[in-house]
Amino acid sequence: MYSNTANMLKQTNNLINALKKLKQNLSFVKLYINSDRILAIYFLSNAYSDFNLFKTIYLSVTPGDQTIDEFLQEYEKFFVEVNKYLEVLNEDSIVEDRLHKEVLFAINELERYLLNLLDVYR
């Protein structure tokens, strides 16, 4: 872990920005899942890229944080199986809403955690 507080502040901001992009792309997936499957796949692919960006920043700067490690373990498999995810969303709107809300809730919780870290680094 770097001791440079300014660097940690910057990288924590980068982590938060990656999460915001991830949330935005997942919202677009939900928006287009029933009307345009190609756009839904496109935005899910973008979400997966945002997830990987988040993971790369985290592993290069602040590895070993239990809260972030748990998030990565739980949701990495979620983004890897793109077609499976889209099939679940297409099958049942109740499952779609629950799944979408669950993922966004986890992302929001992690974002709040990182915002609290920002206060520590300031």
C-alpha atoms as one frame of an Amber mdcrd trajectory, in Angstrom:
protein
   0.000   0.000   0.000   1.343   3.444  -0.876   1.918   5.876   1.936   1.530
   8.860  -0.347  -1.762  10.379   0.769  -2.198  12.481  -2.365  -1.804   9.399
  -4.543  -4.306   7.442  -2.456  -6.759  10.313  -2.718  -6.386  10.367  -6.508
  -6.667   6.600  -6.889  -9.695   6.424  -4.599 -11.335   9.056  -6.796 -10.462
   6.914  -9.822 -12.099   3.903  -8.161 -15.250   5.912  -7.469 -15.375   7.161
 -11.064 -15.047   3.598 -12.389 -17.978   2.558 -10.173 -20.079   5.459 -11.448
 -19.436   4.418 -15.056 -20.273   0.828 -14.127 -23.612   1.881 -12.633 -24.428
   4.006 -15.661 -23.721   1.182 -18.098 -25.770  -1.291 -16.052 -28.679   1.142
 -16.097 -28.430   1.269 -19.886 -28.418  -2.549 -19.985 -31.662  -2.597 -18.032
 -33.126   0.102 -20.258 -32.394  -1.749 -23.503 -32.703  -5.397 -22.471 -36.251
  -5.767 -23.794 -36.092  -3.434 -26.771 -32.620  -3.776 -28.296 -30.519  -6.776
 -27.322 -27.501  -5.538 -29.309 -27.403  -2.287 -27.344 -27.873  -4.211 -24.105
 -24.878  -6.423 -24.959 -22.861  -3.337 -25.899 -23.565  -1.638 -22.563 -22.951
  -4.844 -20.631 -19.599  -5.129 -22.383 -18.853  -1.549 -21.331 -19.874  -2.416
 -17.769 -17.489  -5.361 -17.809 -14.701  -3.042 -18.995 -15.527  -0.610 -16.174
 -15.473  -3.482 -13.690 -12.050  -4.550 -14.969 -10.778  -0.964 -14.794 -11.944
  -0.777 -11.189 -10.244  -4.086 -10.423  -6.989  -3.036 -12.108  -6.821   0.273
 -10.242  -7.579  -1.456  -6.968  -5.029  -4.236  -7.421  -2.299  -1.832  -8.514
  -2.746   0.599  -5.645  -4.675  -0.692  -2.633  -4.856  -4.497  -2.622  -5.865
  -6.236   0.571  -9.017  -4.315   1.467 -11.546  -6.913   2.622 -14.619  -4.908
   1.598 -13.390  -4.435  -1.959 -12.061  -8.002  -2.197 -15.504  -9.365  -1.283
 -17.183  -7.175  -3.890 -14.732  -8.335  -6.568 -15.187 -12.002  -5.684 -18.962
 -11.807  -5.672 -19.472  -9.826  -8.867 -16.618 -10.905 -11.113 -18.484 -14.056
 -12.130 -21.549 -11.896 -12.728 -19.788  -9.898 -15.446 -17.862 -12.777 -17.011
 -20.935 -14.660 -18.194 -22.485 -11.943 -20.363 -24.961 -14.146 -22.232 -26.115
 -15.874 -19.056 -26.794 -12.512 -17.460 -28.802 -11.343 -20.464 -30.803 -14.578
 -20.507 -31.741 -14.109 -16.852 -32.829 -10.549 -17.553 -34.931 -11.638 -20.538
 -36.652 -14.529 -18.768 -38.381 -12.824 -15.893 -38.952  -9.138 -15.182 -39.190
  -9.791 -11.421 -35.772 -11.474 -11.468 -34.500  -8.654 -13.686 -35.542  -5.970
 -11.209 -34.229  -7.878  -8.206 -30.906  -8.641  -9.881 -30.461  -5.091 -11.104
 -31.310  -3.627  -7.701 -29.025  -6.082  -5.906 -26.043  -5.237  -8.093 -26.631
  -1.494  -7.909 -27.067  -1.716  -4.153 -23.701  -3.480  -3.824 -22.052  -0.882
  -6.046 -23.629   1.969  -4.059 -22.456   0.432  -0.787 -18.918   0.143  -2.129
 -19.063   3.702  -3.417 -20.111   4.941   0.047 -17.245   2.984   1.569 -14.789
   4.619  -0.841 -16.232   8.059  -0.165 -15.557   7.498   3.526 -11.970   6.569
   2.621 -11.671   9.847   0.751 -12.412  11.657   3.999  -9.568   9.750   5.641
  -7.119  10.765   2.923  -8.084  14.448   3.053
